[in-house]
Amino acid sequence: MGLLSGIFLGIAFGIGLMAGWNHMMKYRSNKRVSKAVDMKLLGTLNRDDLKKICGDNFPEWISFPVFEQVKWMNKKLGKLWPYVADAATMVIKESVEPLLEEYRPPGITSLKFNKFSLGTVPPKIEGIRVQSLKKGQVTMDIDFRWCGDPSIILGVEAALVASIPIQLKDLEMYSVIRVIFQLSEEIPCISAVVVALLSEPKPKIEYVLKAVGGSLTAIPGLSDMIDDTVNSIVTDMLQWPHRIVVPIGGIPVDTSELELKPQGKLTVTVVKANDLKNMEMIGKSDPYVVLHIRPVFKVKSNVVENNLNPVWNQTFDLIAEDKETQSLIFEVFDKDIGQDKRLGIVKVPLIDLEAESWKDMELRLMPALDMLKVKDKKDRGTLTIKVHSYSLVWVSLCYPRCLGILVVFV
């Protein structure tokens, strides 16, 4: 009898234990699901939403990082950098060296690389943000930092001056790079890549110039010339909306949709200037105006001799690709026997211009666009202009970098 009752009690206890365990597991599972739902809802809240919920108890240390850290990518890049640097060195030298002549400043007769190497220190990727995902295309913004040890020597020649090797040392670069991948069904699954530097935050490029076996003073203003050339190349070729399109893979692909296209036309009349700064020891300056949206497509007014209040009344047509990010630049120079001196500069963002209407503007000239580097901050006078902007929709333009694009003036 005792044996039977023991068996019965043991079976009952086992069933009860199993039932209790099953109930506890279901309870914990439901709690986990409930927490997961709550976490998902919290994940959709932004900083302002949490402040409304928490009120004064919201901790200020809570942040919402825009960029995702990719430490694993930096480790891989460090191992692959010797091979990446060799390949990039060849590509950069072959593509950039021909452009040095195109962007060569006045007063310099030759500008080329005597030596170019990216060094042994790899760049660092601080974070990556996926900007957009759409059919056949992925857009990423990469927070990029590089304090490298490249070996870059420029051969600079000027009139009546022998070639001077100029070394770029202590190069530092901080920027956000926009990369657009055009996807394909063929291996390697990427048919083309677009690379550009975002204008905001503004790319920061710092370096030190040092003459090898000579002095920078051999060519007056050489440092400023090289700085202007570097800034022009970066702004005109790499700063968004400008971009470099690189086809990938052995199959020919259509990259026309990735290329930068004209969106608008500006008709600009340079009317006059007043109270220009005199740069001459004897007589007065001989001013003229250079205007552009892209540095490589500059137009120039006539020279008005011996006049600090010149009148030009000349009209020019310029093409714009992106009114949101581009600007119209005016530079006033003094024509001289040697190097022309800049009297003043001013920038007009295209977004400030109204479409399909004339706008009269009196612009105050500045010594430089970046006033932090300027010691002489005295008044440089004013420039009077008229601007008319058009939208481009359909008509054939002889545009050096966009041949065959159809555009029409509305």
Buried (B, 14 or more C-beta within 10 A) or exposed (E): EEEEEEEEEEEEEEEEEEEEEEEEEEEEEEEEEEEEEEEEEEEEEEEEEBBEEEEEEEEEEEEEEEBEEBEEEBEEBEEEBEEBBEEEBEEBBEEBEEBBEEBBBEBBEEBBBBBBBBBEBBBBBBBBBEEEEEEEBBBBBBBBEBEBEBBBBBBBBBEEBEBBBBBBEEBEBBBBBBBBBBEBEEEEEBBBBBBBBBBEEEBEBEBEBBBEEBEBEEBEBBBEBBBBBBBBBBBBBBBBBBBEBEBBBEEEBEBEEBEBBBBBBBBBBBBBBBEBBEBEEEEBBBBBBBBBBBBBEBBBBEBBEEBBEBEBEBEBEBBBBBBEBBBBBBBBBBEEEEBBBBBBBBEBEBEEBEEEEEEEBEBEBBBBBEEEEEEEEEEBBBBBBBBBBBBBEEEEBEBEBBEEBEBEEE
